[in-house]
Amino acid sequence: MIRYALACHGCDHGFEAWFASSDAYDRQAKRRQVACPQCGGRDVAKQIMAPAVKTTKGKAAAPDPEKLMAEFAAKARDHVAENFDYVGGDFADEARAMYYGETDDRPIWGETTPEERAALKEEGVPALPLPAPFAPKPPRRKDRTTLN
Ligand SMILES: [Zn+2]
C-alpha cells in the first residue's frame, strides 16, 4: 500500500488516498478513476511534495536563512582557505610590503594585533577584517616557511 497526497485541479482541494502500489495509482489516474472527495472531479494529480529535501534543481522548498547563511559562510571560508595565502601573524608586514610595492600583490589572510590594524588603517593599507563566520581555521604553523 502506498499513500499519495493528491490535489484536485477542479477545486484546489488537497487530499490523501491509498493505492495498492504506485503502478495502481498510475493506472487509476490514467483511467481517471481517482475522484476528488470534495467535488467529485477527476482532474486529480499527485501533489508535488517538497519538504526540507532539496529538489534535483538544487532549490530548497523553503529556504532557511540561517542555513543559507551557514552555507554561504562555509563557501567563503573555503574560498579564502583555497585561494588566499595564509601569512599568520605576518599579515601586517605582508600587507604593507604589497601596498608599498615591495612584493607582488596576492590575496593573503592572517592575523593582526589591534595595534597593527590601527597602523595599517592609518597608513591607508587596505585590510578588511573577516567576520568570524567567514574566517577559515588557520592552517598549521608548520606550513609556513618563514617561522622565526
Ligand atoms: Zn475537487
Boltz pocket constraint, residues with backbone or C-beta under 6 A from the ligand:
constraints:
  - pocket:
      binder: B
      contacts: [[A, 8], [A, 9], [A, 10], [A, 11], [A, 12], [A, 13], [A, 36], [A, 37], [A, 38], [A, 39], [A, 40], [A, 41]]
      max_distance: 6.0
